[in-house]
């Protein structure tokens, strides 16, 4: 399952997802923007619309009920290894060690079964071409955890697909690649170094593929691709879908997605009720990151500035994933950005009588320092994790993104790790797990509304189940403790 939600929280009236920037980015509201429907209608519950600011997007053509399937098993237009991945099989995208290679081109595959697969992506696209140029990873490259040679495969497949089929070529040309913006921030040069030059020069394919052709393929992937992975993260791939990739972004999306790791087919379900005429949205960032990190990630990877209601709200819809304790109020109130859409904004206390303000440089310095400390934590040391939470909860909101990630880990560690099974845990740790479950479910209720667990950062069904089991064990432990106390009292009072 891919991993890009319980009482539904009402969706904001405006799901505007991005702000104007360099003439490339946009802001829109389903209530105010004039959407032009494209023909033909591509499904019974949605259509492709056109916004003068966003471009193409998906719009609900009727009321869609929560958990209803919107896109059912959409085939990927292209699938390939992720960027900077470890060496993987070019058919199933699982890690390889080089012990088995494709008999034709010598690129590593996981097994003979993958080589004999009739519909394998490798055989269908690049195998014959790479065999003709005698290019494949070296033994040294196969030892790299970020083998950049694999960056070339997905763009090469898109270029080959465009050359072989004129209809598919028109389809690829219809997908955004943010060419000018990628040039302006240096991504174009990076792609030239990691993809274009290796394919055209090192692989001697300059006579087949031009710079612009490969750059466009890189851009299409960077803007539109979804991650494909399974639960244990053993698969490392990315895929582009013709309809799913048209969903606009929102940091509290109204859909949930799953990708079948074996077939790479995408299914999209409604996370909440979606009224007719509303944009169908997904999220391209991590739910449990605060606004500063989410917006920076979207700017860096998807090339837009998000202005959704969550990003525009200083408290992140009351979740407080970015809020800091006010030093003047001694933690009684919290400090939030005055303008959350401006990374250089001052921060102010929410207390009506306080008025304390903190400069952006001071906030950034604090968050950078704490994030570095969090990144250096030893996750085998649960006591150390608890001390970190206790220490910095006087400065950060209990739901702050730096703390909530650690809490999520501890919540699943307690009750599941060896030596920490529910029946082995003392009452104080059972109570701690209950508190962690409740805190995380409170955040999920706001940021991942709906009952579905498809493509969620917070597995709500698992949290609910663990909460119920822990409460049951806690009650049993309390009863047992009371019985022991009663027995001890009776023994002490025997004649």
C-alpha positions as CSV (number, residue, x, y, z in Angstrom):
1,X,0.0,0.0,0.0
2,X,1.2,3.5,-0.8
3,X,1.7,5.8,1.9
4,X,0.8,9.7,0.6
5,X,-7.4,9.3,7.0
6,X,-13.7,8.8,13.0
7,X,-16.1,11.7,12.6
8,X,-15.7,13.7,9.4
9,X,-14.5,17.3,9.8
10,X,-16.3,19.8,7.4
11,X,-14.1,20.7,4.5
12,X,-13.2,24.3,4.1
13,X,-15.4,26.4,1.8
14,X,-12.4,27.2,-0.3
15,X,-9.9,24.5,-1.3
16,X,-7.6,26.9,-3.1
17,X,-4.3,25.1,-3.2
18,X,-1.6,27.4,-4.3
19,X,-0.5,31.0,-4.4
20,X,0.7,33.1,-7.4
21,X,4.4,33.0,-7.7
22,X,6.6,33.8,-10.7
23,X,3.5,33.7,-12.9
24,X,3.5,29.9,-12.7
25,X,1.6,29.1,-9.6
26,X,-2.0,29.6,-8.7
27,X,-4.9,30.1,-6.2
28,X,-8.4,28.9,-6.8
29,X,-11.7,28.2,-5.0
30,X,-14.3,25.8,-6.3
31,X,-17.0,28.4,-5.3
32,X,-15.5,31.3,-7.3
33,X,-13.3,30.1,-10.1
34,X,-14.8,29.6,-13.5
35,X,-14.1,26.0,-14.4
36,X,-14.4,24.9,-18.1
37,X,-15.3,21.2,-18.5
38,X,-13.3,19.2,-21.0
39,X,-15.0,16.8,-23.3
40,X,-15.6,13.9,-23.1
41,X,-16.5,13.2,-19.5
42,X,-14.1,10.6,-18.2
43,X,-16.2,9.1,-15.5
44,X,-19.6,8.9,-13.9
45,X,-18.6,10.8,-10.8
46,X,-16.0,13.3,-12.1
47,X,-14.9,15.2,-15.2
48,X,-11.7,16.9,-16.3
49,X,-12.2,20.7,-15.8
50,X,-10.1,23.6,-16.8
51,X,-9.1,26.5,-14.5
52,X,-7.3,29.6,-15.9
53,X,-4.9,29.5,-12.9
54,X,-4.5,25.8,-12.2
55,X,-4.9,24.2,-15.6
56,X,-6.6,20.8,-15.8
57,X,-8.1,19.3,-12.7
58,X,-10.8,16.9,-11.6
59,X,-14.3,18.1,-10.6
60,X,-17.1,16.1,-9.1
61,X,-20.0,15.8,-11.5
62,X,-22.4,14.7,-8.7
63,X,-22.4,14.3,-5.0
64,X,-19.9,11.7,-4.1
65,X,-20.3,9.7,-0.8
66,X,-17.5,9.1,1.6
67,X,-15.5,5.9,0.9
68,X,-17.0,5.7,-2.7
69,X,-14.5,4.7,-5.4
70,X,-13.8,7.6,-7.7
71,X,-11.0,6.1,-9.8
72,X,-10.9,2.3,-9.8
73,X,-7.6,0.6,-10.6
74,X,-6.2,3.1,-13.1
75,X,-3.3,1.7,-15.1
76,X,0.0,3.7,-14.8
77,X,1.1,5.5,-17.9
78,X,4.7,4.8,-16.9
79,X,6.5,3.2,-14.0
80,X,10.1,3.3,-13.1
81,X,12.6,3.4,-10.2
82,X,12.6,6.4,-7.8
83,X,15.3,9.0,-8.0
84,X,18.5,8.3,-6.0
85,X,17.4,4.8,-5.2
86,X,19.4,1.7,-4.3
87,X,19.7,-0.8,-7.1
88,X,16.3,-2.4,-7.8
89,X,14.8,-4.9,-10.2
90,X,13.6,-3.1,-13.3
91,X,10.4,-5.1,-13.3
92,X,9.2,-5.5,-9.7
93,X,11.3,-2.7,-8.2
94,X,12.6,-4.7,-5.2
95,X,16.2,-4.4,-4.0
96,X,18.7,-6.4,-5.9
97,X,22.3,-7.4,-5.1
98,X,23.5,-8.2,-8.7
99,X,23.4,-12.0,-8.2
100,X,21.0,-12.3,-11.2
101,X,21.2,-10.3,-14.3
102,X,19.0,-9.9,-17.4
103,X,20.5,-12.4,-20.0
104,X,20.1,-9.8,-22.7
105,X,21.3,-6.4,-21.3
106,X,23.0,-7.5,-18.1
107,X,21.0,-5.1,-15.9
108,X,20.3,-6.7,-12.5
109,X,16.8,-8.3,-12.0
110,X,15.6,-10.0,-8.9
111,X,15.1,-13.4,-10.4
112,X,14.5,-15.4,-13.6
113,X,10.8,-15.1,-12.9
114,X,11.0,-11.4,-13.5
115,X,12.9,-11.9,-16.7
116,X,10.3,-14.3,-18.0
117,X,7.4,-12.0,-17.1
118,X,5.5,-11.4,-20.4
119,X,4.4,-7.9,-19.5
120,X,7.6,-6.7,-17.7
121,X,8.3,-3.0,-18.1
122,X,12.0,-3.7,-18.7
123,X,11.4,-6.1,-21.6
124,X,8.7,-3.8,-23.0
125,X,10.9,-0.6,-23.0
126,X,14.6,-0.3,-22.5
127,X,16.1,-3.8,-22.5
128,X,16.9,-4.2,-26.2
129,X,18.1,-0.6,-26.4
130,X,20.5,-0.9,-23.5
131,X,21.8,-4.3,-24.7
132,X,22.6,-2.7,-28.1
133,X,24.8,-0.1,-26.3
134,X,26.4,-2.5,-23.8
135,X,25.6,-0.3,-20.8
136,X,24.7,-1.6,-17.3
137,X,25.7,-0.8,-13.7
138,X,29.2,-1.7,-12.5
139,X,29.9,-3.7,-9.4
140,X,30.8,-0.5,-7.6
141,X,27.5,1.2,-8.6
142,X,25.5,-1.8,-7.4
143,X,26.9,-1.2,-3.9
144,X,25.6,2.4,-3.9
145,X,22.5,3.3,-1.8
146,X,21.8,6.2,-4.2
147,X,22.7,4.8,-7.6
148,X,21.9,7.7,-9.8
149,X,22.1,5.5,-12.9
150,X,18.5,4.4,-12.0
151,X,17.3,8.0,-12.3
152,X,17.5,7.6,-16.1
153,X,15.1,4.6,-16.5
154,X,11.7,6.2,-16.0
155,X,12.5,9.3,-18.2
156,X,13.9,6.9,-20.9
157,X,10.6,4.9,-20.8
158,X,8.5,8.0,-21.2
159,X,10.7,9.2,-24.2
160,X,10.4,5.7,-25.8
161,X,6.7,5.6,-25.2
162,X,6.2,9.0,-26.9
163,X,8.3,8.0,-29.9
164,X,6.5,4.7,-30.4
165,X,2.9,6.0,-30.2
166,X,1.7,9.3,-31.5
167,X,-1.5,9.2,-29.4
168,X,0.5,8.5,-26.3
169,X,2.9,11.3,-27.3
170,X,0.0,13.8,-27.3
171,X,-1.1,12.5,-23.9
172,X,2.4,13.0,-22.4
173,X,2.5,16.5,-23.9
174,X,-0.7,17.3,-22.0
175,X,1.0,16.8,-18.6
176,X,2.7,19.8,-16.9
177,X,6.5,19.8,-16.6
178,X,7.1,23.4,-15.2
179,X,10.0,23.8,-17.6
180,X,10.7,27.5,-16.9
181,X,10.6,27.2,-13.2
182,X,12.8,24.1,-13.1
183,X,15.3,26.1,-15.1
184,X,15.1,29.1,-12.7
185,X,15.9,27.0,-9.6
186,X,18.6,24.8,-11.0
187,X,16.6,21.5,-11.2
188,X,17.1,21.6,-15.0
189,X,20.9,21.5,-14.6
190,X,20.6,18.7,-12.0
191,X,18.5,16.6,-14.4
192,X,21.0,17.3,-17.2
193,X,23.8,16.0,-15.0
194,X,21.9,12.9,-13.7
195,X,19.7,11.9,-16.7
196,X,20.2,13.8,-20.0
197,X,24.0,13.5,-20.2
198,X,24.3,9.9,-19.1
199,X,21.6,8.8,-21.6
200,X,22.8,10.9,-24.5
201,X,26.6,10.7,-23.9
202,X,27.5,7.8,-21.6
203,X,24.9,5.5,-23.1
204,X,25.5,6.8,-26.6
205,X,21.8,7.5,-27.3
206,X,22.2,11.1,-28.4
207,X,21.0,10.1,-31.9
208,X,17.7,8.8,-30.5
209,X,16.8,11.3,-27.8
210,X,17.3,15.1,-27.6
211,X,18.0,17.3,-24.6
212,X,14.5,18.8,-24.6
213,X,12.8,15.4,-25.0
214,X,14.5,14.0,-21.9
215,X,14.2,17.2,-19.9
216,X,10.4,17.2,-20.5
217,X,10.2,13.5,-19.4
218,X,12.1,14.4,-16.2
219,X,9.8,17.4,-15.5
220,X,6.6,15.3,-16.1
221,X,7.9,12.8,-13.5
222,X,8.9,15.4,-11.0
223,X,5.5,17.2,-11.2
224,X,3.1,14.3,-11.6
225,X,4.5,11.1,-10.3
226,X,3.2,9.2,-7.3
227,X,5.4,7.0,-5.0
228,X,4.8,3.3,-5.3
229,X,5.7,1.2,-2.3
230,X,4.4,-1.6,-0.1
231,X,4.0,-1.8,3.7
232,X,7.5,-2.9,4.4
233,X,9.0,-0.3,2.0
234,X,10.7,-3.0,0.0
235,X,9.6,-1.6,-3.3
236,X,11.2,1.6,-4.6
237,X,9.3,3.0,-7.6
238,X,7.3,6.0,-9.0
239,X,4.4,6.1,-11.4
240,X,2.4,8.6,-13.5
241,X,-1.4,8.2,-14.0
242,X,-3.4,10.1,-16.6
243,X,-6.4,11.0,-14.4
244,X,-5.1,10.6,-10.8
245,X,-2.3,13.1,-11.5
246,X,-4.8,15.8,-12.4
247,X,-6.1,15.9,-8.8
248,X,-5.3,19.3,-7.2
249,X,-3.3,19.4,-4.0
250,X,-4.7,20.2,-0.6
251,X,-3.0,19.6,2.8
252,X,-6.4,18.2,4.0
253,X,-7.5,16.3,0.9
254,X,-10.9,15.0,0.2
255,X,-9.7,11.7,-1.2
256,X,-7.5,8.8,-0.2
257,X,-5.4,6.8,-2.6
258,X,-3.8,3.4,-2.8
259,X,-1.4,1.9,-5.3
260,X,-1.3,-1.9,-5.7
261,X,2.5,-2.6,-5.5
262,X,2.3,-5.7,-7.7
263,X,0.3,-4.1,-10.6
264,X,1.0,-0.4,-9.9
265,X,-2.8,0.3,-10.4
266,X,-4.1,3.3,-8.6
267,X,-7.5,3.4,-6.7
268,X,-8.9,6.7,-5.4
269,X,-11.7,6.8,-2.9
270,X,-13.6,9.7,-1.4
271,X,-12.3,10.4,2.2
272,X,-15.4,12.5,3.0
273,X,-18.6,13.5,1.2
274,X,-17.7,15.6,-1.9
275,X,-20.5,17.8,-3.2
276,X,-21.0,18.1,-7.0
277,X,-18.9,20.9,-8.5
278,X,-16.1,20.7,-6.0
279,X,-12.5,19.9,-6.9
280,X,-11.2,16.4,-6.2
281,X,-8.0,16.8,-4.2
282,X,-5.1,14.7,-2.9
283,X,-2.0,15.5,-0.9
284,X,1.5,15.5,-2.2
285,X,3.2,16.0,1.1
286,X,3.5,14.5,4.6
287,X,0.5,15.1,6.9
288,X,2.5,15.3,10.1
289,X,4.9,18.0,8.9
290,X,4.2,21.5,10.0
291,X,3.4,24.3,7.6
292,X,6.9,25.6,7.1
293,X,8.2,22.1,6.1
294,X,5.2,21.1,4.0
295,X,5.2,24.3,2.0
296,X,9.0,24.1,1.5
297,X,8.7,20.5,0.4
298,X,5.9,21.3,-2.1
299,X,7.9,24.2,-3.5
300,X,11.0,22.1,-3.9
301,X,9.4,19.0,-5.3
302,X,6.1,20.1,-7.0
303,X,7.1,23.7,-7.8
304,X,4.1,25.6,-6.2
305,X,3.3,27.5,-3.0
306,X,0.4,25.9,-1.2
307,X,-2.3,28.3,0.1
308,X,-4.9,25.8,1.2
309,X,-7.0,26.5,4.4
310,X,-4.6,24.5,6.6
311,X,-1.6,26.4,5.4
312,X,-3.4,29.7,5.7
313,X,-4.5,29.0,9.3
314,X,-1.9,30.0,12.0
315,X,-3.1,27.0,14.1
316,X,-3.3,24.6,11.2
317,X,-7.1,24.1,11.7
318,X,-6.6,23.7,15.5
319,X,-4.1,20.9,15.2
320,X,-1.2,23.1,16.3
321,X,1.5,21.1,14.5
322,X,3.6,24.3,14.2
323,X,2.7,26.1,17.5
324,X,5.3,27.1,20.1
325,X,4.8,27.7,23.8
326,X,4.9,31.5,24.5
327,X,7.9,32.2,26.7
328,X,6.3,35.2,28.3
329,X,3.1,33.3,29.3
330,X,5.2,30.4,30.7
331,X,3.4,27.9,28.4
332,X,-0.1,29.0,29.2
333,X,-0.6,30.2,25.6
334,X,0.9,29.4,22.3
335,X,2.8,31.4,19.7
336,X,1.8,31.1,16.0
337,X,2.9,32.9,12.8
338,X,1.1,36.2,12.1
339,X,1.2,35.3,8.4
340,X,1.7,31.5,7.9
341,X,2.1,31.9,4.1
342,X,5.2,34.1,4.7
343,X,8.2,32.2,5.9
344,X,9.7,35.5,7.1
345,X,6.6,36.3,9.2
346,X,6.8,37.3,12.9
347,X,5.2,35.0,15.4
348,X,2.7,36.2,18.0
349,X,1.2,34.9,21.2
350,X,-2.5,33.8,21.0
351,X,-3.1,35.2,24.5
352,X,-5.3,38.3,24.3
353,X,-3.4,40.1,27.1
354,X,0.2,39.1,26.1
355,X,1.1,40.5,22.7
356,X,4.5,38.9,22.7
357,X,6.1,38.6,19.2
358,X,9.1,36.5,18.1
359,X,11.2,37.2,15.0
360,X,11.4,34.6,12.2
361,X,15.2,34.1,12.5
362,X,14.8,33.2,16.2
363,X,12.0,30.7,15.4
364,X,13.9,29.2,12.5
365,X,17.0,28.8,14.6
366,X,15.0,27.1,17.4
367,X,13.3,24.7,15.0
368,X,16.5,23.9,13.1
369,X,18.2,23.1,16.4
370,X,15.4,20.9,17.8
371,X,14.9,19.1,14.4
372,X,18.6,18.2,14.4
373,X,18.3,16.9,18.0
374,X,15.3,14.8,17.0
375,X,17.0,13.4,13.9
376,X,19.9,12.3,16.1
377,X,17.7,10.4,18.6
378,X,18.3,6.7,19.1
379,X,14.9,5.0,18.6
380,X,16.0,1.9,20.4
381,X,16.2,4.0,23.6
382,X,12.5,4.6,24.5
383,X,13.5,6.3,27.7
384,X,15.6,8.8,25.8
385,X,12.6,9.4,23.5
386,X,10.3,10.1,26.4
387,X,12.9,12.4,28.0
388,X,13.1,14.3,24.7
389,X,9.3,14.8,24.6
390,X,9.2,15.8,28.3
391,X,12.1,18.2,27.9
392,X,10.8,20.1,24.8
393,X,7.1,20.0,25.6
394,X,7.7,23.2,27.6
395,X,8.8,24.9,24.4
396,X,6.7,23.1,21.7
397,X,2.9,22.5,21.6
398,X,2.3,18.8,22.5
399,X,1.1,18.3,18.9
400,X,4.1,19.9,17.4
401,X,5.3,18.0,14.3
402,X,8.8,17.4,15.9
403,X,7.1,15.7,18.9
404,X,4.2,14.0,17.1
405,X,6.4,11.9,14.9
406,X,8.2,10.5,18.0
407,X,4.8,9.9,19.8
408,X,3.6,8.0,16.7
409,X,6.6,5.7,16.9
410,X,6.2,5.2,20.7
411,X,2.5,4.5,20.3
412,X,3.2,1.6,18.0
413,X,6.3,0.4,19.9
414,X,4.4,0.1,23.2
415,X,2.3,-3.0,23.0
416,X,4.0,-4.5,20.0
417,X,7.8,-4.7,20.5
418,X,9.5,-7.6,22.3
419,X,9.4,-7.1,26.0
420,X,6.6,-4.5,25.6
421,X,3.6,-6.6,24.7
422,X,0.4,-5.3,26.3
423,X,0.3,-8.2,28.9
424,X,3.9,-7.4,29.9
425,X,3.5,-3.6,30.4
426,X,2.9,-2.0,33.8
427,X,-0.1,0.1,34.3
428,X,1.8,3.4,33.9
429,X,3.0,2.4,30.4
430,X,-0.5,1.2,29.5
431,X,-1.8,4.6,30.5
432,X,0.9,6.3,28.5
433,X,-0.1,4.3,25.4
434,X,-3.7,5.2,25.9
435,X,-2.8,8.9,26.1
436,X,-0.6,8.7,22.9
437,X,-3.4,7.0,21.0
438,X,-5.9,9.7,22.0
439,X,-3.5,12.5,21.0
440,X,-2.8,11.0,17.6
441,X,-6.4,10.3,16.9
442,X,-7.2,13.9,17.8
443,X,-4.8,15.1,15.2
444,X,-6.0,12.5,12.6
445,X,-9.6,13.6,13.1
446,X,-8.6,17.1,12.0
447,X,-6.0,16.5,9.3
448,X,-7.1,13.2,7.7
449,X,-10.9,13.2,8.0
450,X,-13.0,10.3,7.0
451,X,-13.0,6.6,7.9
452,X,-10.7,5.3,5.1
453,X,-7.1,4.3,5.7
454,X,-6.0,4.4,2.1
455,X,-2.8,6.3,1.6
456,X,-2.8,7.8,5.1
457,X,0.1,9.0,7.1
458,X,-1.9,8.1,10.3
459,X,-3.4,4.6,10.3
460,X,-6.6,5.4,12.2
461,X,-8.1,2.0,12.2
462,X,-4.9,0.6,13.7
463,X,-4.8,3.3,16.4
464,X,-8.5,2.7,17.3
465,X,-7.9,-1.0,17.6
466,X,-4.8,-0.5,19.7
467,X,-6.6,2.0,21.9
468,X,-9.4,-0.5,22.5
469,X,-7.0,-3.4,23.3
470,X,-4.9,-1.2,25.6
471,X,-7.9,0.1,27.5
472,X,-9.1,-3.5,28.0
473,X,-5.7,-4.5,29.3
474,X,-5.5,-1.5,31.5
475,X,-8.9,-2.3,33.0
476,X,-7.8,-5.9,33.5
477,X,-4.6,-4.8,35.2
478,X,-6.5,-2.4,37.5
479,X,-8.9,-5.2,38.5
480,X,-6.0,-7.6,39.1
481,X,-4.2,-5.0,41.2
482,X,-7.3,-4.3,43.3
483,X,-7.8,-8.1,43.9
484,X,-4.2,-8.4,45.0
485,X,-4.6,-5.4,47.4
486,X,-7.8,-7.0,48.8
487,X,-6.0,-10.4,49.3
488,X,-3.1,-8.7,51.0
489,X,-5.5,-6.9,53.4
490,X,-7.3,-10.1,54.2
491,X,-4.0,-11.9,54.9
492,X,-2.8,-9.1,57.2
493,X,-6.0,-9.3,59.2
494,X,-6.1,-13.1,59.7
495,X,-6.2,-14.1,63.4
